[in-house]
Amino acid sequence: STSLVLISSQRNSLQAVRGNITFIAKVEAKDLLRKPNVKWFKGKWMDLASKAGKHLQLKESFERHTKIHTFEMHIIQAKENYAGNYRCEVSYKDKFDSCSFDLEVTESSQAAPSIDIRSAFKRSGDGQDDAGELDFSGLLKRREVKQQEEEPEVDVWELLKNANPSEYEKIAFQYGITDLRGMLKRLKRMRREVKKSAAFAKGLDPAYQVDKGGKVRFMVELADPTLSGFIVYKYIFEHKGNQRILFINNCTMTDDARYYVTAGDEKCSTELFVRDPPILVTKGLEDTNTYVGERVELSCEVSEDDANVKWFKNGVELTNEPKSRYRIKVEGKKHTLIIEEAAKNDSATYSVMTTGGQSEAKLSVDLRPLKISLALEDQTVRLGQEIHLKCEISENVEGKWYKNGQLVEASDRVKLYHKGRIHRFIIASAAVDDEGEYMFVPDAYNINIPCKVHVVDPPKLHLDGLGEDNTVTVVAGSKLRLEIPITGEPTPKVMWSKGDKWLTDSGRIRAETYPDSSCLVIDTAEREDSGPFRITLKNEAGEDTALINIKVVDVPDPPQAPNKQSSRWMRLNFELCKETTFEPKKMIEGVAYEVRVFAVNAIGISKPSMPSKSFVPLAVTSPPTLLAVDGVTDTSVTMKWRWLCCRVLL
């Protein structure tokens, strides 16, 4: 076990006014992990760190070879009010030590010159050091010191001492004391006359220190052993000649207090500091190996029940906070650090430290061998269907999903689930871009579980632009290029046919195939090219087929007509006749005619038909004349007219 001890310190010192003095404290640091904390005090409570400046300087150094920290307190130009009791306290974690000493400041052996209080507190501009303490305006500029006129001897100090504080300013103005603030400050620092004790030949030390359960001895020596009225408060004492001794056995923390001794009308006091004894580590930590997810307990035992023990991980202190992963359990002398579910980053060096010892051990957290209970399976899904990947491993650990080597994060479209040892990857509606190689990688393991996802789409022909009967009309002699959009994943195979003949990618009539379309090409359309063409799409997801009617239109053939004998042709109608019969007008009776017919469509006028047989138009006959009855029977009447005879049957 180790304890914190001041290996070098000063107990008492005597210094003249305006002199310099240095107090040195040394601390051995062989068993310390960090620099100890050192504080300098004057009296019981005044921390001198806040007073450091021109007249008080605190320094520290460290010798690496001897591992000794040196702490120094320099008092520069000691003054009367610097006298008193000083204390140096050093602490490291729960270790503590202290040392106290007295500083007595006296005048030098030379006779002190008489002080003219008025001249001391008059402002001057000579820029000397003393002027800077009382008169800061003397640092601003220099000017010639004027010869002071002699003034009558007046005891201004007596005036000030006997005057009311409200009259200080009036007296200072009357006798030319311009630095009233400096005067009041100087009055508070006037040297106090040291009064030698008549009752005590040797008093109590300023302070004592004892371990808890230890023994402390107080002793004073009286100047007059017959002096009555000697009292020691709180405890009974012993007499040994002029010595008066007080023993306190088995000190407790309640004995930490201030003690007084009175002899006659005089009183002497001291401080007793009681500290706990060092807590020893009786059973140290042990190196531990475990697996991720297991419960870990690191235990040690110390010499006292419910002692203050600090835990560290790689030198960083661990706290027993509610949100902390680490829980500290204390059962009498046994202290336990608990980790409910160990993680890989819990591997470290753990240590415990008490006021009298420490122990450390290494915790190694390894991964369990991982087994794949259910591997991912290759999938082929149709466009728009759900992609569902599932795997199961032997350990309950997190993991990451990858697609084609790229990390996949959860989103509104991609759902990632982890429950126990099962991991799922779900896409509700598959898209073409979702095809690829997927992989699940468990955290902290050098292993991956791969699979392939193949997204297919049945082939489809898009014939929206062809109309209801899928008919395409082309003029004879022109070029036809019919493009049909197609979709499907993977890209479907396209086949064209007319009747029993399959089209190739060459020739006058051919089929051209592209990733998103297929074209039927007829370089020079002929009337014989008319008819239905069949297009068929196939891939692994299915097939689609359609019939497309190609209609090649041309000018009509000449109409068939009889031979003719004519010298001149005349047009009979100027408006198109939609019927196949026509009745000509204004033909001349008895004149022979021949007729030719032209066919007309949207493309143009055909060649004339062959001339018809010649014919002679006749006019309508006139009414009968010289009508007379020629004979009558029971059933008939015979009529007679000129040239003609008509029998009317009743």
C-alpha positions as CSV (number, residue, x, y, z in Angstrom):
1,S,0.0,0.0,0.0
2,T,1.0,3.6,-0.6
3,S,0.2,6.9,1.0
4,L,0.7,10.5,0.1
5,V,3.5,12.1,2.1
6,L,5.2,15.4,2.1
7,I,8.8,14.3,2.0
8,S,10.2,17.8,2.5
9,S,8.7,20.9,4.1
10,Q,9.5,23.8,6.3
11,R,8.1,24.2,9.8
12,N,9.0,27.7,11.0
13,S,10.7,30.7,9.5
14,L,11.8,34.2,10.7
15,Q,12.4,37.0,8.2
16,A,13.1,40.7,8.3
17,V,11.0,43.4,6.7
18,R,11.5,43.9,3.0
19,G,13.3,40.5,2.8
20,N,12.4,37.6,0.5
21,I,11.6,34.1,1.7
22,T,10.8,30.8,0.0
23,F,8.9,27.8,1.4
24,I,9.4,24.5,-0.4
25,A,7.2,21.3,-0.3
26,K,8.2,18.1,-2.1
27,V,6.0,15.1,-2.9
28,E,7.2,11.7,-4.1
29,A,5.2,10.6,-7.1
30,K,6.4,7.0,-7.8
31,D,2.9,5.6,-7.2
32,L,0.9,8.5,-8.6
33,L,-0.8,8.4,-12.0
34,R,-1.2,12.2,-12.2
35,K,0.2,15.3,-10.5
36,P,-1.2,15.8,-7.0
37,N,-3.1,18.9,-6.1
38,V,-1.3,21.4,-3.8
39,K,-2.9,24.4,-2.0
40,W,-1.3,27.0,0.2
41,F,-3.3,28.6,3.0
42,K,-2.8,31.4,5.4
43,G,-4.7,30.9,8.7
44,K,-7.4,28.4,8.4
45,W,-9.4,29.4,5.3
46,M,-7.5,32.0,3.1
47,D,-6.4,30.3,-0.1
48,L,-3.3,32.0,-1.3
49,A,-3.8,31.1,-5.0
50,S,-6.1,34.1,-5.3
51,K,-3.5,36.4,-3.8
52,A,-0.6,35.6,-6.2
53,G,1.0,38.6,-7.7
54,K,3.9,41.0,-7.2
55,H,4.7,40.0,-3.6
56,L,3.5,36.4,-3.7
57,Q,4.5,33.8,-6.3
58,L,3.6,30.1,-6.5
59,K,5.8,27.8,-8.6
60,E,6.0,24.1,-9.2
61,S,8.4,21.6,-11.0
62,F,8.9,17.9,-11.6
63,E,12.1,15.9,-11.6
64,R,11.5,12.9,-14.0
65,H,14.5,10.9,-12.7
66,T,13.6,11.0,-9.0
67,K,9.8,11.4,-9.7
68,I,9.5,14.2,-7.2
69,H,7.1,17.1,-7.5
70,T,8.5,20.4,-6.0
71,F,6.1,23.2,-5.0
72,E,7.4,26.6,-3.9
73,M,5.8,29.7,-2.4
74,H,7.9,32.8,-2.8
75,I,7.2,35.9,-0.5
76,I,8.9,38.9,-2.0
77,Q,9.7,41.9,0.3
78,A,7.9,40.5,3.3
79,K,5.9,43.0,5.4
80,E,4.5,43.1,8.9
81,N,1.1,41.9,7.9
82,Y,2.5,38.8,6.2
83,A,3.2,37.3,9.7
84,G,1.0,34.4,10.7
85,N,0.4,30.7,10.4
86,Y,0.6,29.1,7.0
87,R,-0.4,25.6,5.8
88,C,0.5,23.5,2.7
89,E,-2.1,20.8,1.8
90,V,-1.4,18.1,-0.8
91,S,-4.1,15.7,-2.1
92,Y,-4.4,13.0,-4.7
93,K,-7.8,11.3,-5.1
94,D,-8.6,10.1,-1.6
95,K,-5.1,10.7,-0.2
96,F,-4.2,13.7,1.8
97,D,-1.3,15.2,3.8
98,S,-0.6,18.7,5.2
99,C,2.2,20.7,6.8
100,S,1.9,23.9,8.8
101,F,4.5,26.6,9.6
102,D,4.7,30.0,11.2
103,L,6.1,33.2,9.6
104,E,7.2,35.9,12.0
105,V,8.3,39.2,10.4
106,T,10.4,41.6,12.5
107,E,12.2,44.9,11.9
108,S,15.8,44.7,11.0
109,S,18.5,45.2,13.7
110,Q,19.1,48.8,12.5
111,A,17.1,51.5,14.2
112,A,14.0,52.3,12.4
113,P,13.8,55.9,11.2
114,S,11.1,58.1,12.4
115,I,8.1,58.3,10.2
116,D,6.5,61.5,9.1
117,I,3.0,60.4,8.3
118,R,2.2,63.5,6.3
119,S,5.2,63.1,4.0
120,A,4.5,59.4,3.6
121,F,1.0,59.9,2.3
122,K,1.7,63.0,0.2
123,R,1.6,62.2,-3.5
124,S,5.0,62.5,-5.3
125,G,6.1,62.3,-8.9
126,D,9.6,60.9,-8.6
127,G,8.5,57.5,-10.0
128,Q,10.2,55.4,-7.2
129,D,9.1,52.0,-6.2
130,D,7.5,53.1,-3.0
131,A,5.6,55.8,-4.7
132,G,4.1,53.2,-7.0
133,E,2.5,51.4,-4.0
134,L,0.8,54.5,-2.7
135,D,0.7,56.9,-5.6
136,F,0.0,55.4,-9.0
137,S,-0.1,58.8,-10.6
138,G,3.7,59.0,-10.1
139,L,4.1,56.4,-12.9
140,L,2.5,58.6,-15.5
141,K,5.1,61.4,-15.9
142,R,8.1,62.9,-14.2
143,R,8.5,66.4,-13.0
144,E,10.9,68.2,-10.7
145,V,10.4,67.6,-7.0
146,K,9.6,70.8,-5.3
147,Q,11.3,71.8,-2.1
148,Q,8.9,71.3,0.7
149,E,8.6,74.1,3.2
150,E,9.1,73.3,6.8
151,E,6.0,72.7,8.8
152,P,5.4,72.8,12.5
153,E,5.7,69.5,14.3
154,V,2.2,68.1,14.6
155,D,1.4,64.5,15.7
156,V,-1.0,63.8,12.9
157,W,-1.1,60.1,13.9
158,E,-2.5,61.0,17.3
159,L,-5.0,63.2,15.6
160,L,-6.1,60.4,13.3
161,K,-6.1,57.7,16.1
162,N,-8.4,59.8,18.3
163,A,-10.5,61.3,15.6
164,N,-13.9,60.1,14.3
165,P,-13.5,58.2,10.9
166,S,-15.9,60.8,9.4
167,E,-13.2,63.5,10.1
168,Y,-10.3,61.6,8.4
169,E,-10.8,63.5,5.1
170,K,-10.9,66.9,6.8
171,I,-7.7,66.2,8.8
172,A,-5.9,64.9,5.7
173,F,-6.8,68.0,3.7
174,Q,-5.8,70.3,6.6
175,Y,-2.3,68.8,6.9
176,G,-1.7,68.2,3.2
177,I,-2.2,64.4,3.1
178,T,-3.5,64.0,-0.5
179,D,-3.5,60.2,-0.7
180,L,-6.2,59.4,1.8
181,R,-6.8,55.9,0.5
182,G,-3.1,55.0,0.8
183,M,-3.1,56.5,4.3
184,L,-5.9,54.3,5.5
185,K,-4.4,51.2,3.9
186,R,-1.1,51.9,5.6
187,L,-2.7,52.3,8.9
188,K,-4.2,48.8,8.7
189,R,-0.8,47.4,7.9
190,M,1.1,49.0,10.8
191,R,3.3,46.6,12.6
192,R,1.7,45.0,15.6
193,E,3.8,44.7,18.7
194,V,4.6,41.1,19.4
195,K,3.6,40.2,22.9
196,K,5.5,37.4,24.6
197,S,3.4,34.9,26.5
198,A,3.9,34.9,30.2
199,A,2.0,31.7,30.9
200,F,3.3,29.4,28.2
201,A,7.0,28.6,27.8
202,K,6.0,26.4,24.8
203,G,2.6,26.5,23.2
204,L,0.7,24.1,21.0
205,D,1.8,23.6,17.4
206,P,-0.5,25.4,14.9
207,A,-1.9,22.0,13.7
208,Y,-1.7,18.3,14.2
209,Q,-2.7,15.4,11.9
210,V,-3.6,11.8,12.8
211,D,-5.1,8.8,11.0
212,K,-8.5,7.6,11.9
213,G,-8.2,5.1,14.8
214,G,-4.7,6.5,15.6
215,K,-3.3,8.3,18.7
216,V,-2.5,12.0,19.0
217,R,-0.5,13.8,21.7
218,F,-0.9,17.4,22.6
219,M,1.7,19.1,24.8
220,V,2.2,22.5,26.3
221,E,4.9,23.7,28.7
222,L,4.0,26.2,31.3
223,A,6.3,29.1,32.4
224,D,4.9,28.8,35.9
225,P,4.0,25.2,37.0
226,T,2.1,26.6,39.9
227,L,-0.2,28.7,37.7
228,S,-3.8,28.1,38.5
229,G,-6.7,28.0,36.2
230,F,-5.2,25.5,33.7
231,I,-8.0,24.0,31.6
232,V,-7.9,21.7,28.6
233,Y,-11.3,21.5,27.0
234,K,-12.9,18.2,25.9
235,Y,-10.3,15.8,27.3
236,I,-8.3,15.0,30.5
237,F,-4.6,15.7,30.6
238,E,-1.3,14.5,32.3
239,H,1.2,16.4,34.3
240,K,5.0,16.0,33.8
241,G,6.7,18.8,35.5
242,N,6.0,21.9,33.5
243,Q,4.5,19.9,30.7
244,R,0.8,19.3,30.3
245,I,0.0,16.5,27.9
246,L,-3.3,15.4,26.3
247,F,-3.7,12.0,24.6
248,I,-6.6,11.0,22.3
249,N,-6.7,7.3,21.6
250,N,-8.6,5.7,18.7
251,C,-9.3,9.1,17.0
252,T,-12.5,9.4,15.1
253,M,-13.8,11.9,12.6
254,T,-15.6,13.7,15.4
255,D,-12.2,14.5,17.0
256,D,-11.4,16.7,13.9
257,A,-11.7,20.1,15.6
258,R,-10.0,23.1,17.1
259,Y,-8.6,22.7,20.6
260,Y,-7.9,25.4,23.2
261,V,-5.7,25.5,26.2
262,T,-6.0,28.3,28.8
263,A,-3.5,29.1,31.6
264,G,-4.6,32.0,33.7
265,D,-5.8,34.7,31.4
266,E,-3.9,33.4,28.3
267,K,-5.2,30.9,25.7
268,C,-3.3,28.7,23.2
269,S,-5.0,26.9,20.4
270,T,-4.4,24.3,17.7
271,E,-6.1,22.4,14.8
272,L,-6.4,18.6,14.7
273,F,-6.9,17.0,11.3
274,V,-8.1,13.4,11.4
275,R,-7.9,11.5,8.2
276,D,-9.2,8.0,7.2
277,P,-6.6,5.3,7.1
278,P,-5.6,4.0,3.7
279,I,-8.0,1.5,2.2
280,L,-6.1,-1.6,1.0
281,V,-7.1,-3.9,-1.9
282,T,-7.1,-7.3,-0.2
283,K,-8.2,-9.3,-3.3
284,G,-7.5,-7.8,-6.7
285,L,-9.2,-8.0,-10.1
286,E,-8.7,-11.0,-12.4
287,D,-8.3,-11.0,-16.2
288,T,-11.5,-12.1,-17.9
289,N,-12.4,-13.4,-21.3
290,T,-16.0,-13.4,-22.5
291,Y,-18.2,-13.2,-25.6
292,V,-20.3,-10.4,-27.0
293,G,-23.7,-10.2,-25.3
294,E,-22.6,-12.0,-22.1
295,R,-22.9,-10.6,-18.6
296,V,-19.6,-9.6,-17.1
297,E,-18.7,-9.1,-13.4
298,L,-15.3,-7.8,-12.3
299,S,-14.9,-8.1,-8.5
300,C,-12.4,-7.0,-5.9
301,E,-12.3,-6.9,-2.1
302,V,-10.9,-4.1,0.2
303,S,-10.0,-3.8,3.8
304,E,-13.0,-1.8,5.0
305,D,-16.7,-2.1,4.6
306,D,-18.5,0.3,2.3
307,A,-15.2,2.0,1.5
308,N,-14.8,4.6,-1.3
309,V,-13.5,2.8,-4.4
310,K,-13.1,4.3,-7.8
311,W,-13.3,2.3,-11.0
312,F,-11.4,3.2,-14.2
313,K,-11.5,2.0,-17.8
314,N,-8.3,2.7,-19.6
315,G,-7.6,5.4,-17.1
316,V,-11.0,7.1,-17.4
317,E,-13.2,7.0,-14.3
318,L,-16.5,5.2,-14.5
319,T,-19.5,6.5,-12.7
320,N,-22.6,4.7,-11.4
321,E,-25.1,6.8,-13.2
322,P,-28.6,5.5,-14.2
323,K,-27.9,5.9,-18.0
324,S,-24.4,4.3,-17.8
325,R,-23.8,0.9,-19.3
326,Y,-21.7,0.1,-16.2
327,R,-23.2,-0.7,-12.8
328,I,-21.2,-0.7,-9.6
329,K,-22.4,-3.0,-6.8
330,V,-21.1,-2.8,-3.2
331,E,-21.6,-5.6,-0.7
332,G,-19.6,-4.9,2.4
333,K,-15.9,-5.3,1.5
334,K,-16.7,-6.7,-2.0
335,H,-17.0,-4.2,-4.9
336,T,-18.2,-5.4,-8.3
337,L,-18.4,-3.8,-11.7
338,I,-21.2,-5.2,-13.8
339,I,-21.7,-5.1,-17.6
340,E,-25.1,-6.6,-18.5
341,E,-24.4,-7.1,-22.2
342,A,-20.8,-6.9,-23.1
343,A,-19.9,-5.3,-26.4
344,K,-16.7,-5.5,-28.5
345,N,-15.7,-2.0,-27.4
346,D,-15.8,-3.1,-23.7
347,S,-12.4,-4.8,-24.2
348,A,-10.1,-2.7,-22.1
349,T,-7.9,-2.5,-19.0
350,Y,-10.1,-2.0,-15.9
351,S,-8.7,-0.8,-12.6
352,V,-9.9,0.0,-9.1
353,M,-8.2,2.6,-6.9
354,T,-8.5,3.2,-3.2
355,T,-6.6,5.5,-0.8
356,G,-4.1,2.8,-0.1
357,G,-3.8,0.6,-3.2
358,Q,-5.0,-0.3,-6.7
359,S,-5.6,-3.3,-8.9
360,E,-6.1,-3.8,-12.6
361,A,-7.1,-6.5,-15.0
362,K,-7.8,-6.9,-18.7
363,L,-11.2,-7.7,-20.1
364,S,-11.3,-9.3,-23.5
365,V,-14.7,-9.5,-25.3
366,D,-14.6,-11.7,-28.4
367,L,-17.3,-12.6,-31.0
368,R,-18.9,-15.9,-30.9
369,P,-18.4,-18.1,-34.0
370,L,-21.2,-17.1,-36.4
371,K,-23.4,-19.7,-38.0
372,I,-25.8,-19.1,-40.9
373,S,-29.1,-20.8,-40.0
374,L,-31.0,-19.6,-43.0
375,A,-29.2,-18.1,-46.0
376,L,-30.6,-15.6,-48.5
377,E,-32.2,-17.2,-51.7
378,D,-32.0,-16.0,-55.2
379,Q,-35.3,-14.6,-56.4
380,T,-37.0,-13.8,-59.6
381,V,-40.0,-11.4,-59.2
382,R,-42.3,-9.7,-61.7
383,L,-42.3,-6.0,-62.0
384,G,-44.5,-4.4,-59.3
385,Q,-44.4,-7.5,-57.0
386,E,-42.8,-7.6,-53.6
387,I,-39.2,-8.4,-53.0
388,H,-38.7,-10.2,-49.6
389,L,-35.3,-11.3,-48.5
390,K,-34.8,-13.1,-45.2
391,C,-31.9,-14.6,-43.4
392,E,-31.2,-16.1,-40.0
393,I,-27.9,-16.2,-38.1
394,S,-26.9,-17.8,-34.8
395,E,-26.2,-14.5,-32.9
396,N,-28.4,-11.5,-32.1
397,V,-26.3,-8.8,-33.7
398,E,-27.0,-5.9,-35.9
399,G,-26.0,-5.8,-39.6
400,K,-26.0,-3.9,-42.8
401,W,-27.5,-4.6,-46.3
402,Y,-25.7,-3.9,-49.5
403,K,-26.8,-3.8,-53.2
404,N,-24.1,-4.2,-55.8
405,G,-21.6,-3.2,-53.1
406,Q,-23.4,0.0,-52.1
407,L,-24.9,0.4,-48.6
408,V,-28.7,0.3,-48.5
409,E,-30.4,2.5,-46.0
410,A,-34.0,2.2,-44.8
411,S,-36.5,4.5,-46.5
412,D,-40.2,4.8,-47.2
413,R,-39.8,2.3,-50.1
414,V,-37.1,0.0,-48.5
415,K,-38.0,-1.6,-45.2
416,L,-35.3,-3.2,-43.0
417,Y,-36.3,-5.4,-40.1
418,H,-34.3,-7.0,-37.3
419,K,-35.9,-9.2,-34.7
420,G,-33.6,-11.4,-32.6
421,R,-31.5,-13.5,-35.0
422,I,-33.7,-12.8,-38.1
423,H,-33.1,-10.0,-40.6
424,R,-35.5,-9.0,-43.4
425,F,-35.3,-6.8,-46.4
426,I,-38.6,-5.8,-48.1
427,I,-39.5,-3.7,-51.1
428,A,-43.3,-3.6,-51.6
429,S,-43.3,-2.9,-55.4
430,A,-40.3,-4.1,-57.4
431,A,-38.9,-1.8,-60.1
432,V,-36.4,-2.6,-62.9
433,D,-33.6,-0.8,-61.0
434,D,-34.1,-3.1,-58.0
435,E,-32.4,-6.0,-59.9
436,G,-28.9,-6.8,-58.7
437,E,-26.8,-8.6,-56.2
438,Y,-27.8,-8.2,-52.5
439,M,-25.7,-9.0,-49.5
440,F,-26.2,-8.9,-45.7
441,V,-23.1,-8.3,-43.5
442,P,-23.4,-8.9,-39.7
443,D,-21.7,-6.2,-37.6
444,A,-18.2,-7.0,-36.3
445,Y,-18.0,-10.2,-38.4
446,N,-16.0,-10.8,-41.5
447,I,-18.7,-12.7,-43.2
448,N,-21.5,-11.9,-45.8
449,I,-24.6,-13.6,-47.0
450,P,-25.3,-13.0,-50.7
451,C,-28.2,-13.5,-53.1
452,K,-29.3,-12.3,-56.5
453,V,-32.6,-10.6,-57.3
454,H,-33.9,-10.8,-60.9
455,V,-36.8,-8.5,-61.8
456,V,-38.8,-9.6,-64.9
457,D,-41.6,-7.9,-66.9
458,P,-43.9,-9.8,-69.3
459,P,-43.6,-8.5,-72.9
460,K,-46.2,-6.1,-74.2
461,L,-47.0,-4.6,-77.6
462,H,-48.2,-0.9,-77.5
463,L,-50.6,-0.5,-80.6
464,D,-52.4,2.6,-79.4
465,G,-51.5,4.5,-82.6
466,L,-52.9,2.0,-85.1
467,G,-56.6,2.3,-84.5
468,E,-59.2,-0.3,-83.7
469,D,-58.6,-2.9,-86.4
470,N,-54.8,-2.4,-86.5
471,T,-54.9,-1.4,-90.2
472,V,-52.1,0.5,-91.9
473,T,-52.7,1.9,-95.5
474,V,-49.8,2.6,-97.8
475,V,-49.6,3.8,-101.3
476,A,-48.2,1.4,-103.8
477,G,-44.6,2.3,-104.7
478,S,-43.8,4.1,-101.5
479,K,-41.8,2.9,-98.5
480,L,-43.5,1.7,-95.3
481,R,-41.7,1.9,-91.9
482,L,-44.0,0.8,-89.2
483,E,-42.5,1.2,-85.6
484,I,-44.2,-0.7,-82.8
485,P,-43.1,0.2,-79.2
486,I,-42.4,-2.8,-77.0
487,T,-41.7,-3.3,-73.3
488,G,-40.5,-6.3,-71.2
489,E,-37.7,-7.3,-68.8
490,P,-35.5,-8.9,-69.9
491,T,-35.8,-7.5,-73.4
492,P,-38.2,-9.8,-75.3
493,K,-37.4,-11.6,-78.6
494,V,-39.4,-10.2,-81.5
495,M,-40.6,-12.3,-84.5
496,W,-42.6,-11.1,-87.6
497,S,-44.4,-13.4,-90.0
498,K,-46.9,-13.2,-92.9
499,G,-48.8,-16.3,-93.4
500,D,-46.4,-19.2,-92.9
501,K,-43.3,-17.1,-93.9
502,W,-41.1,-15.6,-91.2
503,L,-39.5,-12.2,-91.9
504,T,-35.8,-11.7,-91.6
505,D,-33.7,-8.6,-91.0
506,S,-32.8,-8.3,-94.7
507,G,-34.7,-8.0,-98.0
508,R,-37.3,-5.7,-99.4
509,I,-39.7,-6.8,-96.6
510,R,-37.8,-7.1,-93.3
511,A,-38.0,-6.7,-89.5
512,E,-35.7,-4.4,-87.5
513,T,-35.5,-4.8,-83.7
514,Y,-34.4,-2.3,-81.1
515,P,-34.3,-2.4,-77.3
516,D,-37.7,-0.6,-76.9
517,S,-39.3,-1.0,-80.4
518,S,-39.6,-3.2,-83.5
519,C,-40.0,-2.0,-87.1
520,L,-41.7,-3.5,-90.1
521,V,-40.0,-2.2,-93.3
522,I,-41.3,-2.5,-96.9
523,D,-39.0,-0.6,-99.2
524,T,-41.4,-0.4,-102.3
525,A,-44.9,-1.3,-101.5
526,E,-46.8,-3.4,-104.0
527,R,-50.5,-4.4,-104.1
528,E,-49.5,-8.0,-103.4
529,D,-48.0,-6.9,-100.0
530,S,-51.4,-6.3,-98.6
531,G,-52.6,-8.7,-95.9
532,P,-52.2,-9.5,-92.2
533,F,-48.7,-9.5,-90.6
534,R,-48.2,-11.1,-87.2
535,I,-45.8,-9.8,-84.5
536,T,-44.8,-12.0,-81.5
537,L,-42.9,-11.0,-78.4
538,K,-41.4,-13.6,-76.0
539,N,-39.2,-13.6,-72.8
540,E,-39.0,-15.7,-69.7
541,A,-42.0,-13.8,-68.1
542,G,-44.4,-14.6,-71.0
543,E,-45.3,-13.6,-74.5
544,D,-47.6,-11.2,-76.5
545,T,-48.8,-11.3,-80.1
546,A,-50.9,-9.1,-82.5
547,L,-52.1,-9.0,-86.1
548,I,-51.4,-5.9,-88.1
549,N,-53.3,-5.4,-91.5
550,I,-51.3,-3.8,-94.3
551,K,-53.3,-2.3,-97.1
552,V,-51.5,-1.2,-100.3
553,V,-53.7,1.1,-102.5
554,D,-53.0,1.9,-106.1
555,V,-54.8,3.6,-109.0
556,P,-57.6,1.4,-110.4
557,D,-57.2,-0.9,-113.4
558,P,-58.8,0.2,-116.6
559,P,-62.5,-0.9,-116.8
560,Q,-63.4,-3.7,-119.3
561,A,-65.4,-2.3,-122.3
562,P,-66.2,-3.4,-125.9
563,N,-64.3,-2.2,-129.0
564,K,-65.4,1.1,-130.4
565,Q,-65.5,3.1,-133.7
566,S,-65.4,6.8,-132.9
567,S,-63.7,9.9,-134.0
568,R,-64.3,12.1,-131.0
569,W,-64.9,11.5,-127.2
570,M,-67.2,13.7,-125.1
571,R,-67.6,13.8,-121.3
572,L,-71.0,12.9,-120.2
573,N,-70.8,13.9,-116.5
574,F,-68.8,16.5,-114.6
575,E,-69.8,15.3,-111.1
576,L,-68.5,12.0,-109.8
577,C,-71.0,9.3,-109.9
578,K,-71.0,7.0,-106.9
579,E,-73.1,4.3,-108.5
580,T,-72.2,1.8,-111.2
581,T,-75.2,3.0,-113.4
582,F,-75.5,6.2,-115.2
583,E,-78.3,7.7,-117.4
584,P,-76.9,10.1,-120.1
585,K,-79.1,13.0,-121.3
586,K,-79.5,14.9,-124.5
587,M,-78.3,12.1,-126.7
588,I,-79.2,12.4,-130.4
589,E,-81.6,9.9,-131.8
590,G,-80.3,7.8,-134.6
591,V,-76.6,8.7,-133.9
592,A,-74.3,5.8,-133.0
593,Y,-72.4,6.1,-129.7
594,E,-69.6,4.3,-127.8
595,V,-69.0,4.8,-124.1
596,R,-65.8,4.7,-122.0
597,V,-65.7,4.8,-118.1
598,F,-63.1,6.2,-115.7
599,A,-62.7,5.2,-112.1
600,V,-61.7,7.8,-109.5
601,N,-60.5,7.4,-105.8
602,A,-58.4,9.5,-103.4
603,I,-55.2,8.7,-105.2
604,G,-56.4,9.8,-108.7
605,I,-58.2,8.9,-112.0
606,S,-57.7,5.6,-113.6
607,K,-57.0,5.0,-117.2
608,P,-60.2,4.8,-119.4
609,S,-61.9,1.5,-119.9
610,M,-62.2,-0.1,-123.3
611,P,-65.0,1.5,-125.5
612,S,-68.4,-0.2,-125.2
613,K,-70.3,-1.6,-128.2
614,S,-71.8,1.1,-130.3
615,F,-75.5,1.8,-129.9
616,V,-78.1,4.1,-131.5
617,P,-80.5,5.9,-129.1
618,L,-84.2,6.0,-130.0
619,A,-86.8,8.5,-129.0
620,V,-90.1,7.6,-127.1
621,T,-93.0,6.8,-129.5
622,S,-96.1,9.1,-129.9
623,P,-99.6,8.2,-128.6
624,P,-101.7,5.8,-130.8
625,T,-103.9,7.5,-133.5
626,L,-107.1,6.4,-135.3
627,L,-108.1,4.3,-132.3
628,A,-111.3,2.2,-133.0
629,V,-113.1,-0.9,-131.7
630,D,-112.6,-3.8,-134.0
631,G,-114.4,-6.6,-132.2
632,V,-116.2,-7.5,-129.0
633,T,-116.7,-10.8,-127.3
634,D,-117.9,-11.9,-123.9
635,T,-114.4,-11.6,-122.5
636,S,-112.5,-9.2,-124.7
637,V,-112.6,-6.1,-126.8
638,T,-110.4,-5.7,-129.8
639,M,-109.1,-2.2,-130.5
640,K,-107.5,-0.9,-133.7
641,W,-105.2,2.1,-134.2
642,R,-102.8,3.1,-136.8
643,W,-99.8,0.9,-137.3
644,L,-100.2,-0.9,-134.1
645,C,-102.7,-3.3,-132.6
646,C,-103.3,-3.8,-128.9
647,R,-105.4,-6.4,-127.2
648,V,-106.7,-5.5,-123.8
649,L,-107.7,-8.4,-121.6
650,L,-110.4,-7.9,-119.0
